[in-house]
Amino acid sequence: MKEQIAQLIDTALKTLIADGTLPGDVQPNIMVENTRDKAHGDFASNIALTLAKPARCNPRELAQKLCAALPASDSLDKTEIAGPGFINFFITQASAYAVIGQILEQREQFGRAAQHSGPRVQVEFVSANPTGPLHVGHGRGAAYGATVSDLLEAAGVQVEREYYVNDAGRQMNILAVSVWLRYLELLDGELAFPANGYQGHYIRDIAHDLNKSYGDRFARPVAELYADITPDEPAGGDKELHIDALIERAQTMLGEDYTLVFDAGLDSILSDIREDLGEFGADYQVWFSERSLTSNGDVDKALQSLQEKGHLYEKEGNLWFRSTEFGDDKDRVVKRANGQTTYFASDIAYHMNKFERGFDQVVNIWGADHHGYITRVKAAIQALGYDPERLVVKLVQFAILYRGGERVQMSTRSGSFVTLRELREEVGADACRFFYVTRKADQHMDFDLDLAKSESKDNPVYYIQYAHARVCSVLRKLEEQGMAWIQDAGLKNLTRLDTEAEKDLVTTLGKYPELLQSAALNYEPHLLANYLRDLAGDFHTYYNAHKMLIDDAELRNARLTLSVAVRQVLANGLTLLGVSAPEQM
């Protein structure tokens, strides 16, 4: 409807240009907005205010001329001029109610773009280090990333979902050593486990599987392992230096077998992550290995490109990237004096790889603790010759769990954290997916476990699903009473729906397509979550005040038709949020 009104305004503007009221070179920006107060009509435009100066005309006077020049339309009931020159548009009831027919005709496609002809966009999300099970913090990033991806597709964008597997570097080596030490414990009994090792029970499970598959192949003398090793923190030493010394000793003692231990930990945890995310409704087209950036030469290629463009220099044996030339607060090391490339060098190569794959836009969904990383990555992208605006970074704040009003304490390294799988088992995947996206991703959120499990109107996901189930229940009762919903009859009698509650429902339904576009293109799924809550609220209010199964067949079919349209939009929206739409509760 907004597009129709904008077209009517455009036609009127051309008329005023033709008669000399407006200059021929005027470039109008036609804005049509929903009104907040129904007394001011259905839609409003400030076009007269924006063009008053070039027209050298009083805004209200120009608004009157615009209204007089508007072509006739069956969709418009009347126009009014308000305030300093706003034009309010009142649409006919038949035009407003036409959305119901569209919903019933288009069903699951209502609100979606007709085809995926938009830009190619890659969405990378979660990408947690495969050093342990996903926890509730990762869950928020997974829900946000999966929903943003689905919303973009609904808006016509070609989306590719990617998980960047951090299968290289120090943390993975700490994991490998942790697994090996637990493996040695199975063979030789308890040993001095490092303070900086991974201590969750899953490490013991991997060690047990390693022993089951390889027997004592990786057995080595514990005394030799700890001989003259840098002391750990409990012994007055440095836990970082201690774990690094253990890594080096393990690599020496195991030799080529170190890779088998390393891969055992990686493969076990990555398999668990894949399964966990799949069950959560977060599916990926690509799982990209960080190690591949080195093996296929991408890191060397990226550094060579920066070198050739004059963006690298040597200092104190290290190779530095001149990131300050692109807005960073300091230059960054990309290769150390010992020849080892840095994490940042891999990130540079990874983003070069992304753009070489032909994506029009790259969306990175990171934890909020990566905020300081954005500038340096964009600096590298610009230095490589790409437009840094093609990279969009959305930050996701951590989720804080509460049970019984008390905060649930968590520590990833110690293993005392709530996993995503445990959360799903406690409150259900539906509540997880919905609660995670009810607030803007960059805002802190408190996840109330008791509320998520409650069956009350205070639980938003239950409240919305119950509205969907209510419509299904009415249709079942209709059939039990020997009656049937006749859609054509309902559509023909929509004008019988003349109560304020019914008009409000129709208005809310009409906002869905635009809301969907806005939520997608602004990466804000909370807009859809809030919309569904409002729609469910409007329906519950309507349902509680008006009988559905009445003797008046015309009015009954009209009300049922409106209710089925509400059910369809609720189902469409819930599906995009990764939430089920149950038929009974």
C-alpha positions as CSV (number, residue, x, y, z in Angstrom):
1,M,0.0,0.0,0.0
2,K,2.9,2.4,0.7
3,E,4.2,1.8,-2.8
4,Q,0.8,2.6,-4.3
5,I,0.5,5.8,-2.3
6,A,4.1,6.8,-3.2
7,Q,3.2,6.2,-6.9
8,L,0.1,8.4,-6.6
9,I,2.3,11.2,-5.0
10,D,4.8,10.8,-7.8
11,T,2.1,11.3,-10.4
12,A,0.8,14.4,-8.6
13,L,4.4,15.8,-8.5
14,K,4.7,15.4,-12.2
15,T,1.5,17.3,-12.7
16,L,2.8,20.1,-10.5
17,I,6.1,20.2,-12.4
18,A,4.2,20.3,-15.7
19,D,2.1,23.3,-14.6
20,G,5.1,25.2,-13.2
21,T,4.2,24.9,-9.5
22,L,7.5,22.9,-9.0
23,P,10.8,23.4,-10.8
24,G,11.6,20.8,-13.4
25,D,14.9,19.8,-11.7
26,V,13.4,19.0,-8.4
27,Q,14.4,15.6,-7.0
28,P,11.8,14.6,-4.5
29,N,12.4,11.9,-1.9
30,I,9.0,10.5,-1.3
31,M,8.5,9.1,2.1
32,V,5.3,7.3,3.2
33,E,5.0,6.2,6.8
34,N,2.4,4.4,8.9
35,T,0.6,6.7,11.2
36,R,0.7,6.2,14.9
37,D,-2.7,7.5,15.6
38,K,-5.6,6.1,13.6
39,A,-7.3,9.5,13.8
40,H,-4.6,10.7,11.4
41,G,-5.4,8.1,8.8
42,D,-3.5,5.0,7.8
43,F,-0.4,6.6,6.2
44,A,1.2,10.0,6.1
45,S,3.8,11.8,4.0
46,N,5.9,14.9,4.6
47,I,6.5,15.5,0.9
48,A,5.0,19.0,1.0
49,L,7.4,20.0,3.8
50,T,10.5,18.8,2.0
51,L,9.5,20.5,-1.3
52,A,8.1,23.8,0.1
53,K,11.5,25.6,-0.3
54,P,12.2,24.7,-3.9
55,A,8.5,25.3,-4.7
56,R,8.7,28.7,-2.9
57,C,5.4,27.9,-1.4
58,N,3.9,27.5,2.0
59,P,3.9,23.8,3.0
60,R,0.2,23.6,3.7
61,E,-0.6,25.4,0.4
62,L,1.7,23.0,-1.4
63,A,0.0,20.0,0.4
64,Q,-3.4,21.3,-0.9
65,K,-2.1,21.5,-4.4
66,L,-0.6,18.0,-4.2
67,C,-3.9,16.5,-2.9
68,A,-5.8,18.2,-5.7
69,A,-3.4,16.7,-8.2
70,L,-3.6,13.2,-6.9
71,P,-5.1,10.8,-9.5
72,A,-8.3,9.0,-8.6
73,S,-7.7,5.7,-6.8
74,D,-10.1,3.0,-5.6
75,S,-7.7,2.4,-2.7
76,L,-8.0,5.9,-1.2
77,D,-11.0,7.0,0.8
78,K,-9.8,10.6,1.5
79,T,-6.8,12.7,2.3
80,E,-6.4,15.3,5.0
81,I,-3.7,18.0,5.7
82,A,-2.4,18.1,9.2
83,G,-0.1,20.3,11.2
84,P,2.5,22.4,9.2
85,G,1.8,20.4,6.0
86,F,1.7,16.6,6.5
87,I,-0.7,14.8,4.2
88,N,-2.6,12.0,5.8
89,F,-4.1,9.2,3.7
90,F,-7.2,7.2,4.6
91,I,-7.5,4.0,2.6
92,T,-10.7,2.2,1.9
93,Q,-11.8,-0.7,4.0
94,A,-11.7,-3.0,1.0
95,S,-8.2,-2.0,0.2
96,A,-7.0,-2.5,3.8
97,Y,-8.6,-5.9,3.9
98,A,-7.1,-7.1,0.6
99,V,-4.1,-8.2,2.6
100,I,-6.1,-11.1,4.0
101,G,-6.7,-12.6,0.5
102,Q,-3.0,-12.1,-0.3
103,I,-2.0,-14.0,2.9
104,L,-4.3,-16.9,2.1
105,E,-3.2,-17.1,-1.5
106,Q,0.6,-16.8,-0.9
107,R,0.6,-18.8,2.4
108,E,4.2,-19.6,3.3
109,Q,5.5,-17.1,0.7
110,F,3.6,-14.1,2.1
111,G,6.1,-11.4,2.9
112,R,9.0,-13.1,1.1
113,A,10.7,-11.8,-2.0
114,A,9.5,-13.5,-5.2
115,Q,13.0,-14.9,-6.0
116,H,16.6,-14.9,-4.8
117,S,17.9,-12.4,-7.3
118,G,19.6,-10.1,-4.7
119,P,23.3,-9.9,-3.9
120,R,25.5,-12.9,-2.8
121,V,26.1,-12.5,0.9
122,Q,28.2,-14.8,3.2
123,V,27.2,-15.0,6.8
124,E,29.8,-16.4,9.2
125,F,28.6,-17.1,12.7
126,V,29.5,-18.9,15.9
127,S,33.0,-20.1,14.7
128,A,33.9,-21.1,18.2
129,N,37.3,-22.6,18.9
130,P,36.7,-26.4,18.8
131,T,38.2,-26.8,22.2
132,G,35.0,-27.8,24.0
133,P,31.2,-28.1,23.7
134,L,29.2,-25.0,22.8
135,H,28.0,-23.1,25.8
136,V,25.0,-20.7,26.2
137,G,27.0,-17.8,25.0
138,H,27.6,-19.5,21.6
139,G,23.9,-20.3,21.6
140,R,23.0,-16.6,21.3
141,G,25.4,-16.2,18.4
142,A,24.0,-19.3,16.7
143,A,20.4,-18.2,17.1
144,Y,21.2,-14.7,15.8
145,G,23.3,-15.9,12.9
146,A,20.8,-18.5,11.8
147,T,17.9,-16.1,12.0
148,V,19.7,-13.3,10.2
149,S,20.6,-15.7,7.4
150,D,17.0,-16.9,7.1
151,L,15.7,-13.4,7.1
152,L,18.1,-12.3,4.4
153,E,17.0,-15.2,2.2
154,A,13.3,-14.2,2.8
155,A,14.3,-10.7,1.6
156,G,15.7,-12.2,-1.7
157,V,19.3,-12.3,-0.8
158,Q,21.5,-15.3,-1.9
159,V,23.0,-16.4,1.4
160,E,25.9,-18.8,2.2
161,R,26.3,-19.8,5.8
162,E,29.9,-20.5,7.0
163,Y,31.6,-21.7,10.1
164,Y,35.3,-20.8,10.4
165,V,37.0,-23.7,12.2
166,N,39.9,-22.5,14.3
167,D,41.8,-25.7,13.9
168,A,45.3,-24.2,14.3
169,G,47.2,-22.3,16.9
170,R,48.0,-22.3,20.6
171,Q,44.5,-23.1,22.0
172,M,44.3,-26.2,19.9
173,N,47.7,-27.3,21.1
174,I,46.5,-26.8,24.7
175,L,43.6,-29.0,23.9
176,A,45.8,-31.7,22.4
177,V,48.1,-31.7,25.5
178,S,45.0,-31.8,27.8
179,V,43.7,-34.9,26.0
180,W,47.1,-36.6,26.1
181,L,47.6,-36.0,29.8
182,R,44.2,-37.4,30.6
183,Y,45.1,-40.4,28.4
184,L,48.4,-40.9,30.4
185,E,46.3,-40.7,33.6
186,L,44.2,-43.7,32.3
187,L,47.5,-45.7,31.9
188,D,49.6,-44.5,34.9
189,G,47.2,-42.9,37.4
190,E,46.8,-39.3,38.5
191,L,49.3,-36.7,37.5
192,A,49.9,-33.0,37.9
193,F,47.3,-31.6,35.5
194,P,48.2,-28.1,34.3
195,A,46.2,-25.1,35.7
196,N,45.9,-23.8,32.2
197,G,44.7,-27.1,30.6
198,Y,41.1,-27.8,29.6
199,Q,39.5,-29.6,32.6
200,G,36.0,-30.4,31.5
201,H,34.9,-34.0,31.7
202,Y,34.7,-34.1,27.9
203,I,38.5,-34.2,27.8
204,R,38.4,-37.4,29.8
205,D,35.9,-38.9,27.3
206,I,38.1,-38.1,24.4
207,A,41.1,-39.6,26.2
208,H,39.1,-42.7,26.9
209,D,38.2,-43.0,23.2
210,L,41.8,-42.5,22.2
211,N,42.9,-45.3,24.5
212,K,40.1,-47.5,23.1
213,S,41.2,-46.9,19.5
214,Y,45.0,-46.9,19.9
215,G,45.7,-48.8,23.2
216,D,49.0,-47.7,24.7
217,R,50.5,-46.4,21.5
218,F,50.9,-42.9,23.0
219,A,52.2,-44.0,26.3
220,R,55.3,-42.2,27.4
221,P,57.2,-41.9,30.8
222,V,55.4,-39.3,32.9
223,A,58.7,-38.6,34.7
224,E,60.3,-37.7,31.4
225,L,57.4,-35.4,30.5
226,Y,57.8,-33.4,33.6
227,A,61.5,-33.5,34.0
228,D,62.9,-30.0,34.4
229,I,59.7,-28.5,33.1
230,T,58.9,-24.8,33.8
231,P,56.9,-24.8,37.1
232,D,53.1,-24.3,37.0
233,E,51.2,-21.6,38.8
234,P,50.4,-23.6,42.0
235,A,54.1,-24.2,42.4
236,G,54.9,-20.5,42.1
237,G,55.5,-20.5,38.4
238,D,53.8,-19.0,35.3
239,K,50.9,-21.1,34.0
240,E,51.3,-19.8,30.5
241,L,55.0,-20.7,30.3
242,H,54.2,-24.0,31.9
243,I,51.6,-25.1,29.4
244,D,53.7,-23.8,26.5
245,A,56.6,-26.0,27.8
246,L,54.3,-29.0,28.0
247,I,53.2,-28.4,24.4
248,E,56.8,-28.4,23.2
249,R,57.7,-31.5,25.3
250,A,54.6,-33.4,24.0
251,Q,55.4,-32.6,20.4
252,T,59.0,-33.8,21.0
253,M,58.0,-37.0,22.8
254,L,55.2,-38.0,20.5
255,G,56.8,-37.0,17.2
256,E,54.5,-37.8,14.3
257,D,51.9,-39.3,16.7
258,Y,51.2,-35.8,18.1
259,T,49.1,-35.1,15.0
260,L,46.9,-38.2,15.9
261,V,46.3,-36.9,19.4
262,F,45.7,-33.4,18.1
263,D,43.2,-34.6,15.5
264,A,41.4,-36.9,18.0
265,G,40.5,-33.9,20.1
266,L,39.6,-31.7,17.1
267,D,37.5,-34.3,15.4
268,S,35.6,-35.3,18.5
269,I,34.7,-31.7,19.5
270,L,34.0,-30.5,16.0
271,S,31.6,-33.5,15.4
272,D,29.8,-32.6,18.6
273,I,29.5,-28.9,17.5
274,R,28.1,-29.9,14.1
275,E,25.5,-32.1,15.7
276,D,24.6,-29.6,18.4
277,L,24.1,-26.7,15.9
278,G,22.2,-29.0,13.5
279,E,19.8,-29.9,16.3
280,F,19.5,-26.2,17.1
281,G,18.5,-25.4,13.5
282,A,21.8,-23.7,12.6
283,D,22.9,-25.3,9.4
284,Y,26.0,-24.4,7.3
285,Q,26.9,-24.8,3.7
286,V,30.7,-24.4,4.4
287,W,32.9,-25.5,7.3
288,F,36.2,-23.6,6.5
289,S,39.5,-24.8,8.0
290,E,41.9,-22.3,9.4
291,R,44.8,-24.8,8.7
292,S,43.9,-24.8,5.0
293,L,44.9,-21.1,4.8
294,T,48.5,-22.2,5.4
295,S,48.5,-25.4,3.5
296,N,47.0,-23.9,0.3
297,G,49.3,-20.8,0.5
298,D,46.6,-18.2,1.2
299,V,48.5,-16.7,4.1
300,D,51.7,-16.3,2.1
301,K,49.6,-14.9,-0.8
302,A,48.0,-12.3,1.4
303,L,51.2,-11.1,2.9
304,Q,52.9,-11.0,-0.5
305,S,50.0,-8.8,-1.8
306,L,50.4,-6.4,1.2
307,Q,54.2,-6.4,0.7
308,E,53.9,-5.5,-3.0
309,K,51.5,-2.7,-2.1
310,G,54.0,-1.3,0.4
311,H,51.9,-2.0,3.5
312,L,54.4,-4.2,5.3
313,Y,57.7,-3.3,7.0
314,E,60.3,-5.1,9.2
315,K,61.2,-4.0,12.7
316,E,63.1,-5.9,15.4
317,G,62.9,-9.0,13.2
318,N,59.1,-9.0,13.1
319,L,57.1,-8.2,10.0
320,W,54.5,-5.5,10.6
321,F,51.3,-4.3,8.8
322,R,50.9,-0.6,8.6
323,S,47.3,-0.7,9.9
324,T,47.6,2.9,11.3
325,E,47.5,4.2,7.7
326,F,43.9,2.9,7.6
327,G,42.6,4.1,10.9
328,D,43.9,1.5,13.4
329,D,45.4,2.8,16.7
330,K,48.7,0.9,16.1
331,D,50.5,-1.3,13.6
332,R,50.1,-5.1,13.8
333,V,52.6,-7.9,13.6
334,V,51.8,-10.5,10.9
335,K,55.0,-12.6,11.1
336,R,57.2,-13.0,14.1
337,A,61.0,-13.1,14.1
338,N,60.9,-16.9,14.4
339,G,59.0,-17.1,11.1
340,Q,55.7,-17.9,12.7
341,T,52.7,-16.0,11.2
342,T,50.2,-14.5,13.7
343,Y,46.5,-15.1,14.1
344,F,45.9,-11.8,12.5
345,A,47.8,-12.9,9.4
346,S,45.4,-15.9,9.1
347,D,42.5,-13.5,9.5
348,I,43.8,-11.3,6.7
349,A,44.1,-14.3,4.4
350,Y,40.7,-15.6,5.4
351,H,39.0,-12.4,4.5
352,M,40.9,-12.1,1.2
353,N,39.7,-15.7,0.5
354,K,36.1,-14.6,1.2
355,F,36.2,-11.8,-1.3
356,E,38.0,-13.8,-3.9
357,R,35.0,-16.2,-3.7
358,G,32.9,-13.4,-5.2
359,F,30.6,-12.4,-2.3
360,D,29.1,-9.0,-2.7
361,Q,29.0,-8.6,1.1
362,V,30.5,-10.5,4.0
363,V,28.7,-10.5,7.4
364,N,30.8,-11.5,10.4
365,I,28.9,-12.3,13.6
366,W,31.4,-12.0,16.5
367,G,31.2,-12.0,20.2
368,A,31.2,-8.5,21.8
369,D,34.8,-9.1,23.1
370,H,36.0,-8.8,19.5
371,H,34.9,-5.2,19.2
372,G,38.5,-3.9,19.1
373,Y,39.3,-6.3,16.2
374,I,37.0,-4.7,13.7
375,T,39.2,-1.7,12.8
376,R,42.3,-3.8,12.1
377,V,40.4,-6.3,9.9
378,K,38.8,-3.5,7.9
379,A,42.2,-1.9,7.6
380,A,43.6,-5.1,6.1
381,I,40.6,-5.4,3.7
382,Q,41.2,-1.9,2.5
383,A,44.9,-2.4,2.1
384,L,44.3,-5.4,0.0
385,G,42.2,-3.2,-2.4
386,Y,38.7,-4.2,-1.3
387,D,36.0,-1.8,-0.1
388,P,35.9,-2.2,3.7
389,E,32.2,-1.3,3.7
390,R,31.6,-4.7,2.1
391,L,32.4,-6.2,5.5
392,V,29.6,-5.9,8.0
393,V,30.4,-6.9,11.6
394,K,27.6,-7.6,14.1
395,L,28.5,-8.1,17.7
396,V,26.7,-10.4,20.0
397,Q,26.7,-9.8,23.8
398,F,26.9,-12.7,26.2
399,A,23.7,-14.2,27.6
400,I,23.5,-14.4,31.4
401,L,21.4,-17.3,32.8
402,Y,19.2,-17.0,35.8
403,R,17.5,-19.8,37.7
404,G,15.2,-19.1,40.7
405,G,16.3,-15.4,40.6
406,E,20.0,-16.4,41.0
407,R,22.7,-16.0,38.4
408,V,24.2,-19.2,37.1
409,Q,27.9,-19.0,37.3
410,M,30.1,-20.3,34.5
411,S,33.7,-20.8,33.7
412,T,34.7,-22.3,30.3
413,R,38.3,-23.3,31.1
414,S,37.4,-25.1,34.4
415,G,34.5,-26.9,32.6
416,S,31.8,-25.6,34.9
417,F,29.6,-24.1,32.2
418,V,26.1,-24.7,30.9
419,T,26.3,-26.1,27.5
420,L,23.9,-25.2,24.7
421,R,22.8,-28.8,24.6
422,E,21.9,-28.7,28.3
423,L,20.0,-25.5,27.9
424,R,18.0,-27.0,25.0
425,E,17.2,-30.0,27.1
426,E,16.0,-27.9,30.0
427,V,13.9,-25.3,28.2
428,G,13.5,-26.6,24.7
429,A,14.9,-25.5,21.4
430,D,11.9,-23.2,20.7
431,A,12.4,-21.1,23.8
432,C,16.1,-21.0,23.2
433,R,15.8,-19.7,19.7
434,F,13.1,-17.2,20.5
435,F,14.6,-15.8,23.8
436,Y,18.0,-15.3,22.2
437,V,16.6,-12.9,19.6
438,T,14.1,-10.9,21.6
439,R,16.7,-8.2,22.2
440,K,19.2,-6.5,19.9
441,A,22.3,-8.6,19.6
442,D,24.6,-6.0,21.0
443,Q,22.6,-5.6,24.1
444,H,23.2,-7.6,27.3
445,M,20.5,-10.1,27.9
446,D,19.3,-12.0,31.0
447,F,17.9,-15.5,30.1
448,D,15.3,-16.4,32.8
449,L,15.2,-20.2,32.7
450,D,12.0,-20.3,34.8
451,L,10.2,-17.9,32.5
452,A,11.3,-19.9,29.4
453,K,9.8,-23.0,30.8
454,S,6.5,-21.4,32.0
455,E,3.2,-21.8,30.3
456,S,1.9,-18.3,30.8
457,K,1.3,-15.1,28.8
458,D,4.5,-13.8,30.4
459,N,6.4,-16.3,28.3
460,P,6.5,-14.7,24.9
461,V,7.2,-17.8,22.8
462,Y,4.4,-19.7,24.6
463,Y,2.1,-16.7,24.2
464,I,2.7,-16.6,20.4
465,Q,2.5,-20.4,19.9
466,Y,-0.7,-20.5,21.9
467,A,-2.3,-17.9,19.5
468,H,-1.4,-20.2,16.6
469,A,-2.8,-23.3,18.4
470,R,-6.0,-21.4,19.3
471,V,-6.9,-20.9,15.7
472,C,-6.2,-24.6,15.0
473,S,-8.4,-25.5,18.0
474,V,-11.3,-23.3,16.7
475,L,-11.2,-25.1,13.3
476,R,-11.2,-28.5,15.0
477,K,-14.3,-27.5,17.1
478,L,-15.9,-26.2,13.9
479,E,-15.6,-29.6,12.4
480,E,-16.8,-31.3,15.5
481,Q,-20.0,-29.3,15.3
482,G,-20.6,-30.4,11.8
483,M,-19.7,-27.1,10.2
484,A,-16.9,-26.0,7.8
485,W,-14.9,-22.9,7.1
486,I,-15.7,-21.6,3.6
487,Q,-12.8,-19.4,2.5
488,D,-14.5,-17.8,-0.5
489,A,-17.5,-16.9,1.7
490,G,-15.2,-15.4,4.3
491,L,-13.4,-13.3,1.7
492,K,-16.6,-12.0,0.3
493,N,-17.8,-10.9,3.7
494,L,-14.7,-9.2,5.1
495,T,-16.6,-5.9,5.3
496,R,-18.6,-7.5,8.2
497,L,-15.4,-7.2,10.2
498,D,-16.1,-3.7,11.6
499,T,-14.9,-3.8,15.2
500,E,-11.8,-2.0,16.3
501,A,-10.2,-5.3,17.3
502,E,-10.7,-6.6,13.8
503,K,-9.4,-3.5,12.2
504,D,-6.3,-3.5,14.4
505,L,-5.6,-7.1,13.4
506,V,-5.9,-6.3,9.7
507,T,-3.6,-3.3,10.1
508,T,-1.0,-5.4,12.0
509,L,-1.1,-8.1,9.3
510,G,-0.5,-5.5,6.6
511,K,2.7,-4.5,8.3
512,Y,4.3,-7.9,8.1
513,P,6.0,-7.7,4.6
514,E,7.7,-4.3,5.3
515,L,8.6,-5.4,8.9
516,L,10.2,-8.6,7.4
517,Q,12.3,-6.5,5.0
518,S,13.4,-4.1,7.7
519,A,14.4,-6.9,10.1
520,A,16.4,-8.6,7.4
521,L,18.3,-5.7,5.9
522,N,19.0,-4.1,9.3
523,Y,20.1,-7.5,10.8
524,E,17.6,-7.1,13.6
525,P,15.5,-10.3,14.1
526,H,14.2,-8.8,17.4
527,L,11.9,-6.7,15.3
528,L,10.2,-9.8,14.0
529,A,10.1,-11.4,17.5
530,N,8.4,-8.2,18.9
531,Y,6.0,-8.1,15.9
532,L,4.8,-11.6,16.5
533,R,4.3,-10.9,20.2
534,D,2.1,-7.9,19.2
535,L,0.2,-9.8,16.6
536,A,-0.5,-12.6,19.1
537,G,-1.6,-10.1,21.7
538,D,-4.0,-8.5,19.2
539,F,-5.4,-11.9,18.4
540,H,-5.8,-13.0,22.0
541,T,-7.6,-9.7,22.7
542,Y,-9.9,-10.3,19.7
543,Y,-10.5,-13.9,20.5
544,N,-11.4,-13.2,24.1
545,A,-13.9,-10.5,23.1
546,H,-15.6,-12.1,20.1
547,K,-17.2,-15.5,19.5
548,M,-16.0,-17.4,16.4
549,L,-18.5,-20.3,16.1
550,I,-21.7,-18.2,15.8
551,D,-24.9,-18.9,13.9
552,D,-24.4,-16.0,11.4
553,A,-22.6,-17.9,8.6
554,E,-21.4,-14.8,6.8
555,L,-19.8,-13.3,9.9
556,R,-18.5,-16.6,11.1
557,N,-16.7,-17.3,7.9
558,A,-15.3,-13.7,7.8
559,R,-14.0,-14.1,11.4
560,L,-12.5,-17.5,10.6
561,T,-10.9,-16.1,7.5
562,L,-9.2,-13.4,9.5
563,S,-8.1,-15.9,12.1
564,V,-6.6,-18.2,9.6
565,A,-4.7,-15.3,8.1
566,V,-3.3,-14.5,11.5
567,R,-2.4,-18.2,12.0
568,Q,-0.5,-18.1,8.7
569,V,1.5,-15.0,9.5
570,L,2.3,-16.3,12.9
571,A,3.6,-19.6,11.4
572,N,5.6,-17.8,8.8
573,G,7.3,-15.6,11.3
574,L,8.0,-18.4,13.8
575,T,9.5,-20.5,11.0
576,L,12.0,-17.7,10.2
577,L,12.9,-17.5,13.9
578,G,13.5,-21.3,14.0
579,V,10.5,-21.8,16.2
580,S,7.8,-24.4,15.7
581,A,4.1,-23.5,15.3
582,P,2.2,-26.2,17.2
583,E,-1.4,-27.0,16.4
584,Q,-2.3,-27.8,19.9
585,M,-0.8,-27.1,23.3
